[in-house]
Amino acid sequence: AKGVLLILDASTPFGGPATPFTRIWCAFEEHVALTDDGRKVPMLLDIATCHRGVAQVLTDGICEADEKEADGEGGLDIKSEREASFPENVLAKG
């Protein structure tokens, strides 16, 4: 595996948002995966949620789709635009 995908829930009548941030075992699993000294290359951490019926993803670095859409221009602007719609109330919990 190249990384970890942390999926965060939205606010619902039953809980959330970002329930994994309130679960100690989730934090422990992330820590173990991301700090494995036996790996030559550190794992990446991407964070995803669903907002207004659309998947939102924060990526650790520029992803392949951003580079492709940027057509050789690096992709940082594309990444920034894509991630700008990630819901702040979910992020604030972490």
The 8 nearest C-alpha neighbors of each residue, nearest first, counted from 0:
[[1, 2, 42, 3, 43, 32, 41, 38],
 [2, 0, 42, 43, 3, 41, 40, 44],
 [3, 1, 43, 42, 0, 44, 4, 45],
 [2, 4, 44, 43, 45, 5, 42, 1],
 [5, 3, 45, 46, 44, 6, 2, 47],
 [4, 6, 46, 47, 45, 3, 7, 44],
 [7, 5, 47, 48, 46, 4, 8, 19],
 [8, 6, 17, 48, 47, 5, 19, 18],
 [7, 9, 17, 16, 48, 15, 18, 6],
 [10, 8, 16, 15, 11, 17, 7, 89],
 [11, 9, 16, 15, 14, 8, 12, 17],
 [10, 12, 13, 14, 15, 9, 16, 8],
 [11, 13, 14, 10, 15, 9, 16, 8],
 [14, 12, 11, 15, 10, 16, 9, 18],
 [15, 13, 11, 12, 10, 16, 18, 9],
 [16, 14, 10, 18, 17, 9, 8, 11],
 [15, 17, 10, 9, 8, 89, 18, 14],
 [16, 18, 7, 8, 15, 89, 19, 20],
 [17, 19, 15, 20, 21, 16, 8, 7],
 [20, 18, 22, 21, 17, 25, 7, 26],
 [21, 19, 18, 22, 93, 17, 92, 26],
 [20, 22, 19, 18, 23, 17, 25, 26],
 [23, 21, 19, 25, 24, 20, 26, 18],
 [22, 24, 26, 25, 27, 21, 20, 19],
 [23, 25, 27, 26, 22, 28, 19, 29],
 [26, 24, 28, 27, 23, 22, 19, 29],
 [25, 27, 23, 29, 24, 28, 30, 22],
 [26, 28, 24, 30, 25, 29, 23, 31],
 [29, 27, 25, 31, 30, 26, 24, 32],
 [30, 28, 26, 32, 27, 31, 33, 25],
 [29, 31, 27, 33, 28, 32, 34, 26],
 [32, 30, 28, 34, 29, 33, 35, 27],
 [33, 31, 29, 30, 34, 35, 28, 42],
 [32, 34, 30, 42, 31, 35, 29, 41],
 [35, 33, 31, 32, 30, 36, 41, 42],
 [36, 34, 37, 32, 33, 38, 31, 41],
 [37, 35, 38, 34, 39, 41, 33, 40],
 [36, 38, 35, 39, 34, 40, 41, 32],
 [39, 37, 40, 36, 35, 41, 42, 34],
 [38, 40, 37, 41, 36, 35, 42, 1],
 [39, 41, 38, 42, 1, 37, 43, 36],
 [42, 40, 38, 33, 43, 39, 34, 35],
 [43, 41, 2, 1, 33, 40, 44, 3],
 [42, 44, 2, 59, 3, 1, 45, 41],
 [45, 43, 3, 59, 2, 4, 46, 42],
 [44, 46, 58, 4, 59, 57, 5, 3],
 [45, 47, 5, 57, 56, 4, 6, 58],
 [48, 46, 56, 6, 55, 7, 5, 57],
 [47, 49, 7, 55, 6, 54, 8, 50],
 [48, 50, 54, 53, 55, 52, 51, 9],
 [49, 51, 53, 52, 54, 48, 55, 86],
 [52, 50, 53, 49, 54, 9, 86, 55],
 [51, 53, 50, 49, 54, 55, 48, 9],
 [52, 54, 50, 49, 51, 55, 48, 56],
 [55, 53, 49, 48, 50, 56, 52, 47],
 [54, 56, 48, 47, 85, 49, 53, 50],
 [57, 55, 47, 46, 58, 54, 48, 82],
 [58, 56, 46, 45, 82, 47, 59, 55],
 [59, 57, 45, 60, 56, 46, 61, 62],
 [58, 60, 45, 44, 43, 57, 61, 62],
 [61, 59, 58, 62, 43, 78, 75, 57],
 [60, 62, 65, 78, 74, 75, 58, 63],
 [63, 61, 65, 64, 60, 66, 58, 78],
 [62, 64, 66, 65, 67, 61, 68, 74],
 [63, 65, 67, 66, 62, 68, 61, 69],
 [66, 64, 74, 68, 62, 67, 63, 77],
 [67, 65, 74, 69, 63, 64, 68, 73],
 [66, 68, 64, 70, 69, 65, 63, 71],
 [67, 69, 65, 70, 66, 64, 74, 77],
 [70, 68, 74, 66, 72, 67, 71, 65],
 [71, 69, 67, 68, 72, 66, 73, 74],
 [70, 72, 73, 69, 66, 67, 74, 68],
 [71, 73, 69, 70, 74, 66, 75, 68],
 [74, 72, 71, 66, 75, 69, 70, 65],
 [73, 75, 66, 69, 65, 77, 76, 72],
 [74, 76, 78, 77, 73, 79, 61, 65],
 [77, 75, 79, 78, 74, 80, 69, 73],
 [78, 76, 74, 80, 75, 79, 65, 81],
 [79, 77, 75, 81, 76, 80, 65, 82],
 [80, 78, 76, 82, 77, 81, 83, 75],
 [81, 79, 77, 83, 78, 82, 76, 84],
 [82, 80, 78, 79, 83, 77, 84, 55],
 [81, 83, 79, 84, 85, 80, 57, 78],
 [84, 82, 80, 85, 81, 79, 86, 78],
 [83, 85, 82, 86, 81, 55, 80, 87],
 [84, 86, 82, 83, 55, 87, 56, 57],
 [87, 85, 88, 89, 84, 90, 50, 55],
 [86, 88, 90, 89, 91, 85, 84, 92],
 [89, 87, 91, 90, 86, 92, 16, 17],
 [90, 88, 87, 16, 91, 17, 86, 92],
 [89, 91, 87, 92, 88, 93, 86, 17],
 [90, 92, 88, 93, 89, 87, 17, 86],
 [93, 91, 90, 89, 17, 20, 88, 16],
 [92, 91, 90, 20, 17, 89, 21, 19]]
